[in-house]
Amino acid sequence: MKYPVFRYEQFEVEKTASRVTARFKFSIPPDISFSPEVHFEGVPESWSSVPEKALNNAIFHLGLIESFSYWKATASPVIEVHAGGLTDDQAHWWEDLLIHGMGEFFYRNDIDFTVPGFVRIQSVGIGLSSAYPGALAPRSLLTIGGGRDSALAAGLLRDSGHEFTCMMLNPSSAAQKIAAHVSAADPVIIRRSICPELLDLNRRGFLNGHTPFSAYLAFLGAACLLLYGYSNVIVANERSSDEGNILYRGKNINHQYSKSFRFERLFDEYLAKYLVAQGRYFSFVRPLYELQIGQLFSSLPAFFELFKSCNRNRSDSWCGRCPKCVSVFLTMYPFVPRSAVLKIFGGDLFDREETIPILRELAGFAVKPFECVATTAEIIAALALAIAKVKASGEPLPLVLEYTAQNIRGVEDLIDAEMILSSYGPHRVPNELVTVLTKALKRSPRSR
């Protein structure tokens, strides 16, 4: 009630010989304003061949997705877009993204987002979007976050001979190591920081929560297609991301919405219609579940000491006590030698009693953790495979697997696990890369 309007005021683009900086201005009248910046490093001189209108359009859209991180402080019912123009269809597209992508934020802050007219995006600015029609170099940008999924995608693409460059936002040490391992080419690096004014509002009790980060990467990738001269943005979002976490006010809340197949399809269509006509956006590992990714990743031991999927430990180690660590550990355990798994995680998570409550959440006994983890069915299937592996070795079941065998239904046989490992979901992967995936699946180990 105090802040009924959020405004995307303007943006500007500063260009130098090798760097482009995008600046945005947001305000929440009467007394709040933000001025975040995004820096594109190592931009080649060829960026100057892109029409200014096309680049400005891409940066304008980057500001739209950037605004979500600041809008959430007040969840104002009206978002006024002064920085550029949007058609009614575009405004509805962005409202749909906000409603689906901010679901976890609404749930955690107990916000009823289902009321009619909960949020309206009003286009006040002039100049409608039109996609850049020019041809782009037939090569790809692969987003690298440092985790297992993007490491697998990078390894498979490298081995296939597909030409690609790694793209990283605020790269972690793990992301940089993976990029250096798969390509001698300089990666595309972008720097972004959160305005201190927002952090101050958080400390003062304004609203805070999850935003659709993968959607941000998608629009960032669209700008990079023009700035660096590429035609494809490839991501590594798996089939498991389609499963939500909880029903809230009758709606499915999905922490991973902007990694879902629905978002991938809608964004790829939006990209071609309003941003880059010849551009493509797709997930290379879309047909696969996390359990299948664990299986494939086991054949790339050179990456074992490079990747890190833990979101809680800021160092290069794994905390071993969060749902993400447990999910990755569990979906690798059946396929990787036990000694290698323990070396990666610094110990056996199946020997720790504190793993049990996390495992119960992952297995569907409580709200699914709001992290990028395997589906409930995969967790149970992976447990079945892990138990079978230990029994085949003649060793006694460790603490966690002993608890699992006695308390979690479905781990007594391997039928569901075999079904998951042999499945292949819907996707938008180009035919030449589908061949890369299917060949890798055929030669992947079943278990060790």
N, C-alpha and C positions, 0 to 999 in steps of 0.2 A: 504493500500500500504506500509505503514511503518512497519507493523507487519504481514508478509505473512504466518507465521507458528506459531502454538501453539503446545507445546510438553507436553505430559504426560510422564515425565521422568522415575519415579520409585515410588515404594511404599515399606513400610516395616511394619512388625508386631512385636510389643513388647508384650510379655506375662508375666504376674505375676500370683500368686496363685488365684487372684479374679478379675483381670482386664486385658483387652486386648486393646491396643492402636494401631490404624492404622495411619500411617503417609504417606503423599503423597507429591510429588514434581512435580510442573508444571512450565514451563518456556515459555516466549514469547521473543525470541531473537530479539534484542541483549541485552536488559537491564531490563527485567521484570521477576520476579520469585515469586513463592508462595509455602508455605509449610504448608498446613492445616493439622489438626489432628482430629481424631474421637475417642472417648473413650467409650468403652463398660464396664459398671459397673456391679459388682456382678456376674461375669462369674463363673459358677460352675467348679469344677475340672474336670468334665466329658468332657470338651472341648478338653482335651488332647487325647481323643480317636479318634478324627476326624483327618484324614490324613492331614499333613501339606500342601500337594498339593491342597486339596479341599478347605481348609481355605484360602490359598493364592489366589486361583481363585476367591473366593467370595469377598475378599478385593480388588483385582485387579479391579473387576467390580464396586465395590463401588467407586473406584477412577475415573472410567470412567464417572459415573453420577455426581460425585463431580466436575469434570473438567468443566462442563457446566457453573457453577457459575463464573469461572475465564476466560474461553474462551470468554464470552460475553463482556469483557472489550475492546477487539479489533476485535471480530468477524473474526478472521483470516480465510482465505479460505482453509487452510490445517491444519488438526489436525494429528500430528504424535504421534502414540502410541508406545513408547519404553518400557513401563513397562511390556508388555506381548504381546502375539500373538492373532490375530483375523483372522478368515476365511473371505473370501469375503462376504459370507452371513451375518456374524455377523457385519461386517463393514457397509453393507447396512442397516441392522436393526438399528444400532446406528445413521446413517445418517437420517433415517426416523423419529426416535424419536426426533432428534435435530430439524428437519424441522417442525414437528407438535407441539412439546412441547415448542418451542421458538417462536411460532407465535405472541404472544402478544409483545414480545421483538422486533421482526422485525417491527411490525405495529407502535409501539410507537417511534421507532428510524428511521422510514421511510427507511427501508432497503429492497431492492429488492432481496428477497430470492428465487425467481422463475427462475432466470437465470440458464441455464445449468451449472452444475459443481460449483454451489455456494459454497458448502463446500464438501471437500473430507476427509474421515478418512483413513489414511494410517497406516497399521500395520507394524511396524519396528522391534518390539520385537520378541522373540522366545518363543516357547511353546504354543500350542493351548489349548483352553478350553475344558474340559470334565466334565460332570456332576458327582457329587458324587453319587455313586450307592447304598450306604448303607441304611439300614432301619433306620427310625427315630421314636421317640415316638409319638403315635397317639394323639397328643394334639395340641392346637392352640395358636398362638400369635394374640392378637387383638390390632391394633394400636389405640391409644387414643390421640386425640388432645385437648379435652376439650369442643368441640362443641356438638350441638344437635345430629347430625347423629351418631357419635361414642358413645355418651351416650345412645342413643336408642339401638344400637347394643349390648352394654355391658349389659344393663338391660334385654333385651330379652334372650341373651345367658345365663346370670346368672339364670334367672327363668326357663330356659329349662334344666338346669343341665349339659350343655355342658362344658367340661373342657377347660379352657382357662386362659391365663395370659395376663395382660395388658402390652403393649410395648409403651414406650414414648420417644420421642426425645426432649431434652431440655424442660422437662415438665413444663407446666404452673400450677398455683395453681388450676385451674379448672380441669385439667387433673388428678392431684394427688388426688383431692377430689373424682372424679368419680371412679378412680381405687380403692381407699380405700373403697368406698361404695359397689363395686360389688365383691370384692375378698379380702380375708385375706392374700393371697400369695403376696410376694414381687414382685413388677412390674419389668420388664426389662427396664432399663434406659440407654440411650445413650446420650452423650454430644458432641455437635459439635459447633464450632465457625467459623466465617468468618475471614480470614487473614486481619490484619490491612492494609497490602499493597494494598489490593483491595479497601478498604474504602478510602484510600488516592488517588487512581486512580480515583475513583468516584468524589471526591472533585475537582480533576484536570480536569474534563470534559471528561474522558473516558466513553465509552458506559456503560449503566446500564439498568436493567429491570428484568422482571419476568422470572423465570426458572421453569421447571416442578417439583415442590416440591413433589408431590405424587409419581412420578417416583423415586425420591431419597429415599422415604420411602420404596418403593418396593424392591430396591436393598439392603437397610439397613436390611429389614426383611429377605432377603435371607441369609445374613451373620449371622443373629441371629438364624435362624433355626439350623445352624451348631454349633454355639457357646453355645447356651442354650439348645439344644435338643428338637426341635419341628418339626412338619411336615406341619403345615398350617400357612400361613400369612393371617389373615382376616382383611379386611379394611371395611370402611363404606362409600363407594362412591355410590351415588344414581343415578337414571335414569336421573334426570334433568341435570346432568353434560355433557350429550351428546349434548346439545344445545350450539352452538357457539355464538360469540358476534357480529362479523362483517365480511363482505367480504372485503378482502384486496388483491389487485393484482390478483383477481380471485380465491383466496383461503379462505376457512373458518377458521377464527381465533377464537380459543376457549381457553379462560383463564383456563378452567378446563380440558384440553386435557388429562393430565395424570391421571385424575379421570374417564375418559370415558370408555365405554364398549370396545371400540377398543383397547385401551391401556391394559386394564385388560386381554383381550384374548391374545394379542401378548406377554405380559410379562409372563403370566402363561406358555405359550408354550416355551418361551426362558428359563425360570427357569428350566423346566424339561429337556430341551435339553442340556443346557450349565452350569447349576449351581448345582441343587439338584434334582436328578432324581425322588425321591419320594416326593418332595415338592409340595405344592399347594398354589396358590395365587388367592383369589376371594373376591368379595365384598358381604357381607351378605345382604345389603339392596338394591342391584342392581335393583331388579324389581320395586322399589318404587320411586315415585316422591317426591319432598320436601313437597308437600301438604299432601301426605299420611303419610310422616314421622311426620309432625306436628300433624296429627290425632292420630297416634299411640303413640307419645310421651305424649299426654295429659293424657294417662292412667298410667303414671309414675311420679306422683307428687313429689315423694321423690327426683327427680333429678332437680326440678325447680330451687332450690337455689344453685345448684352445677355447672351447665353447663354455658358456655359463648362462644358465637360464634362471637362476635365483634372482628374484627382484628385491630381496630384503638386505642381502649382504653386499655392501658397496665395493668390497675388495674383490679379488679374483677368485675367492673361495665360495663354497656353498654353505648356507647356514644349516641345512639338513633338518630344519625344524618348521618349514613352511609347506603349504599344500603344493606349491610349484616344485619344490625339491622332491617331495615324496612322489608326485606324479611322474616326473622325469626318471627318477630312480627306478620306480616300479615298471615303467614301460620300456626300460632298457635291460633290466635284470634278466629276463628270460633269454636274451639274445647275445649278451656280452659275457665273457668269462668273469666269474665272480671277483677275481683279483683285480681286473681292470675296472669294474664298477666301484669297488671299494676305494681304489686309487683316485678315481674322479671325485667322489663325494667325501673323501677323507674318513671313511668309516662305513659300517653296515647299518643302514637305517632300519633294518629288520631286527636288530638287536636292541633298539631303543624303545622303551615303553611309551615315551611321549609321541611316537609315531602312530600309536593306536587311535587316539581320538581324531587325528588328522585323517587317517585312513577311513574311519567311520563316516566322516563328512564326505570324502571323495566317493565312497561306496553307496551313498544315498540315504544314510541314517540321519542326516541333518541337512540344512541348507547347503547346497553346493558352494564351495569356496569361490569368492569373487576374484579368481585368477585364471590365467590361461592354462587350463588343465584338461586331462582326458575326460571323456564322457563316463558316466556311471557304469555303463555296460563294459567299457574298456577296462576300467579299474578292476572289476570283478574278473574279467577274462585274463588280465595280466596276473592277478593273484593266483588264478588256477594254473597258469603256465609256470609261475615261480615255484609254487608248491610241487608241481610235477618235476621240475628241474632238480630241486633239492632232494626229493625222494629218489630220483633216478641216480643221484650221486651216492646214496647210502648214508648221507649225513642226517642228523636229527633236524627237525624244523626249528628255525630260530624263533624267538619269542613272538614276534609279530605274526609270522606265518602260522604258528601254532594257534594263536588267538583267532586268526582268520579262518582256519580250518574248522574250528569249533563254533564260530559265531556268525559267519557270513555265508548265506545260502548262495549256491551257484558256483562255488570254487571246487566242487567235487568232480567235475568233468571238464573236458576241453572243447566241447562242441561249439559253444559260443565264441571261444577264442579262435577256432579255425574259421568260423564264418566271418569274423571281423578281419582276420589276416588275408582272407581271399576276396574281400569286397573291393569295390571300385566305384566311387561315388560320382555324381554329376560334376561337371567342370566346364571351364572355358579355355582350356589349355590348347594352344595350336598343335596341329597334328604332328609336326616334327618333334615337339617336346613330349608329346604323349608317348612316342616310341621310346624316348629316353627313360621315362618312368616305368613303363611296362618291362623293359629289359632289365632294369635294376631290380624290380620285384621278383623276376624269375630267378635271378642269381643270388638273392638275399638268403641268409641262413635262417632256418626255422627256429632253432634254439641251441643253446650251448650249456 
